[in-house]
Amino acid sequence: MTKITEQKSVIWVLIIIIAVTALVLSLNSDSSSTATKVTETTQTASSTQNFGFMTPAEWPGTSRALAAIQSLTPEQTFDFGIVADPQNTDLYYFEATSPDAKFPSRRLHSFYAYNNQDYTFERIYRLTLGPVLEFDGLSSDAIVDLHVIGVDADKLIVLAQNADTSPGPCTEVLTLGREADDQDYEMLSLDLLDPYQTGLQPYSVPEEIYSKALEKQSNCVIN
């Protein structure tokens, strides 16, 4: 009788140990799952920005994309920059310019979203500019160049530049258009969700991005 009681006690002890072990493993699993979710959320949040633009010479899709948009409007050309969507690396944004046959001092500026996987494209926004007060920060007689230089969440970041000016070889584009009295550059944004609702609006480069660009500019050495 004593042996049977001892055997039952041992069995109950084993059952309790197994139950406690299972509970601990379950809690660890939940904790690991929670940590993974937090990491994923952080990565998603940081992946909504891309300020790494390319020139046409750097982008492999330049020739095909240019031929595609010229089928829509002939004589279009594009300069820097070309920016990949931070959440869809097959999607690229750029601006193209074509002359106005009736008014030589005015040019058509078209913004495109181009899929480098299936080669489809969409003109998401267009406007015609001439030497007039289109943007408050620029000189009133400036002919304006527009450059796509980044994506910030649902905004396309655009640099407006006086076509007659050229920054120095060490100039970082993300530092331009920041001074209130700058009549040659202005930083703008275009709402990708509804571009025609507000058009191009003033934009400030995030402080962290600006500081890194300024530091890189300061450390530039011309050989």
Secondary structure per residue as TSV (DSSP state, phi and psi in degrees):
chain	resnum	aa	ss	phi	psi
A	1	M	-	360.0	-39.6
A	2	T	H	-65.9	-39.2
A	3	K	H	-64.7	-41.0
A	4	I	H	-62.3	-42.8
A	5	T	H	-62.8	-41.5
A	6	E	H	-64.8	-40.5
A	7	Q	H	-62.2	-42.0
A	8	K	H	-63.2	-39.4
A	9	S	H	-63.3	-42.8
A	10	V	H	-62.3	-42.2
A	11	I	H	-61.6	-44.2
A	12	W	H	-64.4	-39.2
A	13	V	H	-61.9	-43.2
A	14	L	H	-62.8	-41.4
A	15	I	H	-61.7	-43.3
A	16	I	H	-64.6	-42.4
A	17	I	H	-61.9	-44.8
A	18	I	H	-62.4	-42.1
A	19	A	H	-64.2	-42.6
A	20	V	H	-65.1	-41.7
A	21	T	H	-61.1	-44.1
A	22	A	H	-62.4	-39.8
A	23	L	H	-64.2	-43.6
A	24	V	H	-62.8	-44.0
A	25	L	H	-62.0	-38.7
A	26	S	H	-64.4	-43.2
A	27	L	H	-65.0	-40.4
A	28	N	H	-63.5	-38.9
A	29	S	H	-64.2	-42.8
A	30	D	H	-63.0	-41.9
A	31	S	H	-63.1	-42.7
A	32	S	H	-63.2	-41.2
A	33	S	H	-63.2	-41.9
A	34	T	H	-63.1	-42.9
A	35	A	H	-62.4	-40.0
A	36	T	H	-62.4	-42.7
A	37	K	H	-63.4	-39.9
A	38	V	H	-63.4	-43.6
A	39	T	H	-61.1	-43.4
A	40	E	H	-61.9	-41.1
A	41	T	H	-63.4	-42.1
A	42	T	H	-63.0	-43.0
A	43	Q	H	-64.7	-39.6
A	44	T	H	-63.3	-43.2
A	45	A	H	-62.5	-40.3
A	46	S	H	-77.5	-13.5
A	47	S	T	-92.5	11.5
A	48	T	T	-92.5	0.1
A	49	Q	E	-121.1	144.5
A	50	N	E	-150.3	112.2
A	51	F	-	-111.6	20.6
A	52	G	-	-97.7	81.7
A	53	F	-	-83.2	160.8
A	54	M	B	-120.9	162.7
A	55	T	-	-94.0	162.9
A	56	P	T	-56.2	-34.5
A	57	A	T	-67.5	-26.4
A	58	E	T	-87.1	-20.2
A	59	W	-	-94.9	121.9
A	60	P	T	-63.8	-21.6
A	61	G	T	-88.7	5.9
A	62	T	H	-57.6	-52.6
A	63	S	H	-61.5	-45.7
A	64	R	H	-67.4	-42.3
A	65	A	H	-65.3	-41.4
A	66	L	H	-64.8	-41.8
A	67	A	H	-63.2	-36.6
A	68	A	H	-66.2	-48.2
A	69	I	H	-73.3	-26.8
A	70	Q	H	-69.8	-18.6
A	71	S	T	-71.7	-21.0
A	72	L	T	-88.0	-49.8
A	73	T	S	-137.2	112.2
A	74	P	T	-62.6	161.5
A	75	E	T	68.6	12.7
A	76	Q	-	-74.7	142.4
A	77	T	B	-136.1	156.5
A	78	F	-	-137.2	147.9
A	79	D	-	-107.2	-157.8
A	80	F	S	-69.4	153.2
A	81	G	-	-121.8	172.0
A	82	I	E	-127.4	128.1
A	83	V	E	-128.6	133.3
A	84	A	E	-81.0	142.3
A	85	D	E	-65.3	129.2
A	86	P	T	-65.6	-19.2
A	87	Q	T	-109.3	-5.3
A	88	N	E	-145.7	94.3
A	89	T	E	-71.5	-4.4
A	90	D	E	-85.8	-12.1
A	91	L	E	-102.5	128.8
A	92	Y	E	-124.9	148.5
A	93	Y	E	-117.2	141.6
A	94	F	E	-159.4	168.0
A	95	E	E	-118.3	140.2
A	96	A	E	-125.8	150.1
A	97	T	E	-123.3	139.6
A	98	S	E	-137.3	150.2
A	99	P	E	-74.4	155.6
A	100	D	-	-98.3	114.9
A	101	A	S	-61.5	-32.9
A	102	K	S	-83.3	-32.2
A	103	F	-	-129.0	94.6
A	104	P	T	-57.3	-26.2
A	105	S	T	-84.0	-3.1
A	106	R	-	-115.0	148.2
A	107	R	E	-135.2	147.0
A	108	L	E	-87.8	125.6
A	109	H	E	-109.8	122.5
A	110	S	E	-120.3	133.1
A	111	F	E	-104.8	132.6
A	112	Y	E	-122.7	148.6
A	113	A	E	-111.8	120.7
A	114	Y	E	-123.0	127.1
A	115	N	E	-91.5	114.7
A	116	N	T	-81.0	-1.0
A	117	Q	T	-92.7	-49.7
A	118	D	T	-109.9	1.6
A	119	Y	-	66.6	22.3
A	120	T	-	-87.0	157.3
A	121	F	E	-148.7	161.4
A	122	E	E	-140.5	132.4
A	123	R	E	-82.8	108.6
A	124	I	E	-88.8	-18.3
A	125	Y	E	-164.1	146.2
A	126	R	E	-146.6	149.7
A	127	L	E	-157.9	154.0
A	128	T	E	-108.0	130.4
A	129	L	E	-124.8	147.7
A	130	G	-	-140.0	-171.6
A	131	P	S	-76.7	71.0
A	132	V	S	-136.1	173.9
A	133	L	S	-77.9	68.9
A	134	E	S	-78.3	-35.8
A	135	F	S	-125.2	130.8
A	136	D	T	-59.8	-33.3
A	137	G	T	-79.4	-17.0
A	138	L	S	-95.9	157.6
A	139	S	-	-58.8	142.3
A	140	S	T	-65.6	-22.6
A	141	D	T	-104.2	16.2
A	142	A	-	-80.2	136.1
A	143	I	-	-87.7	126.6
A	144	V	E	-101.1	133.3
A	145	D	E	-100.9	142.3
A	146	L	E	-118.9	133.5
A	147	H	E	-129.1	128.5
A	148	V	E	-80.3	120.2
A	149	I	E	-122.7	-2.4
A	150	G	E	-177.3	170.2
A	151	V	E	-129.7	128.3
A	152	D	E	-126.8	98.8
A	153	A	T	58.7	-116.5
A	154	D	T	-100.0	23.9
A	155	K	E	-121.1	136.8
A	156	L	E	-91.3	128.1
A	157	I	E	-97.5	128.6
A	158	V	E	-128.9	134.0
A	159	L	E	-100.7	121.5
A	160	A	E	-92.3	129.8
A	161	Q	E	-133.0	136.0
A	162	N	E	-61.5	120.9
A	163	A	T	-62.9	-19.9
A	164	D	T	-88.3	-0.6
A	165	T	-	-112.2	157.6
A	166	S	-	-143.3	127.6
A	167	P	-	-69.9	160.7
A	168	G	-	-68.3	166.6
A	169	P	T	-63.4	-22.7
A	170	C	T	-96.1	-3.5
A	171	T	-	-66.9	129.5
A	172	E	-	-91.9	124.1
A	173	V	G	-56.3	-35.9
A	174	L	G	-70.7	-5.0
A	175	T	G	-96.6	-5.9
A	176	L	T	-83.8	158.6
A	177	G	T	70.5	21.7
A	178	R	-	-96.4	-28.8
A	179	E	S	-80.7	140.1
A	180	A	T	-63.1	-31.0
A	181	D	T	-96.1	12.6
A	182	D	-	-75.3	113.2
A	183	Q	S	-99.2	5.1
A	184	D	S	-110.3	-21.5
A	185	Y	E	-139.3	145.3
A	186	E	E	-147.0	132.1
A	187	M	E	-89.3	131.7
A	188	L	E	-132.3	166.8
A	189	S	E	-136.7	153.3
A	190	L	E	-127.8	123.9
A	191	D	E	-70.4	115.1
A	192	L	S	-71.5	-21.9
A	193	L	S	-78.4	-31.9
A	194	D	S	-153.6	72.4
A	195	P	H	-62.0	-32.3
A	196	Y	H	-82.5	-10.3
A	197	Q	H	-66.9	-45.2
A	198	T	H	-122.3	-14.3
A	199	G	-	66.8	-156.0
A	200	L	E	-78.9	128.1
A	201	Q	E	-125.2	153.0
A	202	P	E	-56.4	145.4
A	203	Y	-	-143.4	143.8
A	204	S	-	-113.1	125.2
A	205	V	-	-62.8	133.8
A	206	P	-	-51.3	142.8
A	207	E	H	-56.3	-41.6
A	208	E	H	-63.9	-43.4
A	209	I	H	-64.7	-43.3
A	210	Y	H	-62.4	-44.2
A	211	S	H	-62.6	-40.7
A	212	K	H	-65.6	-41.2
A	213	A	H	-65.2	-40.6
A	214	L	H	-65.7	-39.7
A	215	E	H	-65.3	-42.6
A	216	K	H	-62.6	-40.2
A	217	Q	H	-64.4	-42.3
A	218	S	H	-65.3	-30.5
A	219	N	T	-90.5	2.6
A	220	C	-	-67.0	135.6
A	221	V	-	-126.2	126.3
A	222	I	-	-93.9	122.1
A	223	N	-	-82.1	360.0
